[in-house]
């Protein structure tokens, strides 16, 4: 296998099932799937066991006890289970287009990390997407989305650029190339150099801070904003705390200014503790 795909999830089996369908219909299956589960109930494990029976790739379920938002910790655990040198990060609420993994692998290059984005859907559109809509790819078609609840004022270039225009837009976009955990990829060795994600950080820019430390070791950022495409299924965010987001930003800015490359609250502490006990397989 050439890649390990790490998907984060928490108590969203309906959305996760749709997302896993997106990976079943990828143009390449030269990857393993690692589901980084931050304490979901048993229905998520049951879903994963069912999908495993027919999936054309290996699925690992890495779970930890529900003790609040600990996404950074479960991502670090998932990295330790990755068997490939290249890791693609996404979320269990982001359905990948059929060429998503292929694009990340094709664009992968030593010394770089890739950063994409997602196209956010409203709840009614998210709910109506079926297995067949994913298999056929029509849920990525703007006209189908308009017909199924997407407001017509929404800009759709992010999902409709096409192979010729996407590379040009990736170069011309004014969007800063910050690492986004919903759509990013990098080398496992680089992840280990910066000691992974900072486990002190709750929700709010924790992925971007990880990207800052990758930049600080000399890794360069490259956009896949218009060619590595995924659509984001709507959901509530009850875990959002503006004060914690503000604290995360302060840490990121400090690390950026001071060229901090490594956190003391990451993967190495799991290794030192002999981590493997929470692995479900």
Secondary structure, DSSP 4 states (H G I P E B T S, - for coil): --EEEEEEESS-HHHHHHHHHHHHT-S---EEEEEEESS--HHHHHHHHHHHTT-SS-EEEEE----S--HHHHHHHHHHH--SSEEEEEETTEEEPTTHHHHHHHH--TTEEEE---EE--HHHHHH--HHHHHHTGGG-HHHHHHTT--TTS--HHHH-HHHHHHHHHHH--S-----TTEEEEEHHHHHHTTSS-TT--SSSHHHHHHHHHHHTTPEEEE-TTTS-EEEPP---TT--HHHHHHHHHHHHHHHHTT----SSSHHHHHHTT--TTB--
